[in-house]
Amino acid sequence: MSTLELVKVNAGYDGKPVLHQISFEARESAIYVVLGPNGAGKTTLFRTIAGILEPYSGQVRFDGEDLLTSKEARKKINYLSHYNALPEEMTVWRALDFYAKIEGGKADDAISLLGLGELKDKKVGDLSQGQKKRVSIAKVFLQERDIYLLDEPTSNVDPAVSREIRDIVLKISKERVVLYSSHNLYEARDIGTNLLLVRNGTLAYNGKISDMKSKEYRVGFRTATDISKVVDAKLEGGYYVMSFGTPEEAGLMLKKLVDSGVIVTEMRELDNPLENLFEDASPSSAASGA
Amino acid sequence: MSSKLGTLIAGRSLSLAKTYVVQAIFMTVVGTLFSGASHIASIASTVGVPSTDVSFFTSTTSISFFAVPLQALAAMFFATPVVLLFVYDKNNGVLEYLLSLGISQRDIYMQYLKAGLILAGAIGVLDIFLDVTAGTLFSAGSVLFEIPILAIALDVSVVSLVTLIMMSFGSFQKQRVGSNQLLGTSVGAVLVMPTFYIPLLLPSITFWLDLGLACVIAGLSMVTFIASSRLIKREKLLP
C-alpha cells in the first residue's frame, strides 16, 4: 500500500501561491474526502499531487520518493480532472483506446467497468455532459494504480450513475489511497473515511470523519400517525424533527415512540457534521466573523 | 509512454481537418506544375505558340524552383491541424491529463512537433514523387533532384518552426479553436518568401541558397524548441 506525504507544500500559478504550507500524510487505504469552498485550492492541491504543478517549495512523496525526481513515483497515481480531457472528435472506444495506447490498459475493460457498451461507437462530442463524465472516469481506470485523485467525479452525473461510481470508488479504496473532492456533503460523509478541509490554501482540518460531531444532533422520524401531540416535534418535509444532544438520546426517543404504540417507518439523521465545518470554512462565514 | 503520442496526434489531425489536406495536395500539384515549367516552351512550340512569347521560360530553369516554396506552404497547410489540435487539447484538459501521466512539458511539445513532421514528411514524399515524375517527363535535367531535395528540406524546417512558434503562442490562448491560423500562415509565408526571389535574382546558386535558408530555419526551430520547453511554464498547458 502506497503512502502519500505532503511536506510543507507551497504551490500555485504564475508565481502566486495558492497552497500555503500544506502538510499531511495518507498512510492507510481509505477515501480521503477533500472539501473546501470554491477557490480554496482543492484543484491546485490535486494538480500538485498529480505532478502537474511543481511546488514552489516543500515536497510531495510517494513511498518516500520525491514526485519531482522519481518517474516511478509518478506512475503510481491516477488523476481525474473536472475537465473531461477527451478527444471529442473520436468515438468513445477510440478515445479510450487513444489513452490506452499511451499509458497501457484496454479500452474494452474500461468500457465494461463503467457500463459504456451502448455508447462505445458514439462520438464523444455527441454525448451528454453526464455521459462524457462517465467516459472521462473510464479512462482513469485503464490502468490500476496505487493512488487515485478524483476531482468531483460525480458532478453532472445522475443519481444512479453517481451510486455506481461511488461503489467503484469504495471498492478500490479498500486497497488504495483515494483522494476524492466533492461539493456534495452528504456524499462525502457517506463514503469518506478521512477529511481534508482546504480553506484559503491551507489545511484547516485533517482527521477522521467519524471523529466529527454535529453541533446539534437533529433526527427525523417518519411515522404512520401524527405524533405531534405525543412529543414536541416539528413536521418538516414529512419528518417529525427533534433535536438531541447525542445519538443515544435519539435512540431512547425511538424506544419511547415504539413503546407508545407509534409505528415508526423511518428514522434518519438530518444534520451533517461536514456541513457545519464547511459553513465555517466558507468565505461568507469568514466575512461575517463566524 | 509518450513515443506513440506523436503518431496518434498526426492521425487525429488528419481526420480533423480534411479541407487542409485537400488544400495541401492542391498546392503540391500546382508546385509540381512549376517544377516542369522550364519545358513549357517546348510544349508551347509544338502547338504553335511563337518562341518570343515564351522566351522567359526558355531563358531560365529558375522558374522551376517556384515549386519549392509552394510545396513548403503546402506542407505547412497539411501540418496546420496539429497546431489547432494543440490549442484544442489544451483547452479541454487533454494536455493536463498527459502531464498527470508523467509526460513532461518538453515531451508534449516534442510529440506535437513530431506529429507535424510526420505530416510534413508525408507531403514531402508526395512532393518527391510528383517532382521526380514531372521532371522525368519534362526532361528537367539538373533540377530533377534539386527541387525535390529543396522541397523536403524546406517542408520539414518550415513546418518545425511554424509549429513550434504557434504552439508557444497557443499556450497563451483560450479560444477553443486557435484563432492563430492566420498568424501561422503568415509566419510560414514570410519564411518561404525569399525562395520566390532567389531563383530570379541569383539563379546560378539558387539550390545552395535555398538549402542554406532551410538550414537556418531548422536552426531557428531547434532554438525555439529549447527555449519554449524551458521558458513556458507547464501551467500554460492547463485549461
Contacts between the chains, C-beta under 8 A, distances in Angstrom:
chain1	res1	chain2	res2	distance
A	13	B	235	5.0
A	14	B	233	7.5
A	14	B	235	7.0
A	47	B	96	7.7
A	47	B	100	7.9
A	47	B	238	7.6
A	50	B	99	7.7
A	50	B	100	4.3
A	51	B	99	7.1
A	51	B	100	6.6
A	51	B	102	6.7
A	52	B	96	6.0
A	52	B	99	4.5
A	52	B	100	5.4
A	52	B	234	7.0
A	52	B	238	7.1
A	53	B	234	7.2
A	53	B	235	6.3
A	54	B	234	7.2
A	71	B	102	6.1
A	74	B	101	8.0
A	74	B	102	3.8
A	75	B	102	6.0
A	77	B	100	7.3
A	79	B	97	7.2
A	79	B	100	3.9
A	81	B	93	5.2
A	81	B	96	5.7
A	81	B	97	6.5
A	81	B	100	7.6
A	83	B	92	6.2
A	83	B	93	2.9
A	83	B	96	6.6
A	83	B	239	5.3
A	84	B	92	6.6
A	84	B	93	6.3
A	85	B	92	6.5
A	85	B	93	3.7
A	85	B	94	5.1
A	85	B	96	6.4
A	85	B	97	4.0
A	86	B	92	7.1
A	86	B	94	7.5
A	87	B	12	6.3
A	87	B	89	7.6
A	87	B	94	6.7
A	88	B	92	6.9
A	89	B	12	7.0
A	89	B	15	6.7
A	89	B	16	5.6
A	90	B	12	7.4
A	98	B	8	5.9
A	98	B	12	7.8
A	99	B	97	7.8
A	101	B	4	5.3
A	101	B	8	6.2
A	102	B	1	6.0
A	102	B	2	7.0
A	102	B	4	6.4
A	102	B	5	5.8
A	102	B	8	7.3
A	102	B	98	7.5
A	102	B	101	6.7
A	102	B	103	7.8
A	103	B	1	6.1
A	103	B	101	5.4
A	104	B	1	8.0
A	139	B	97	7.7
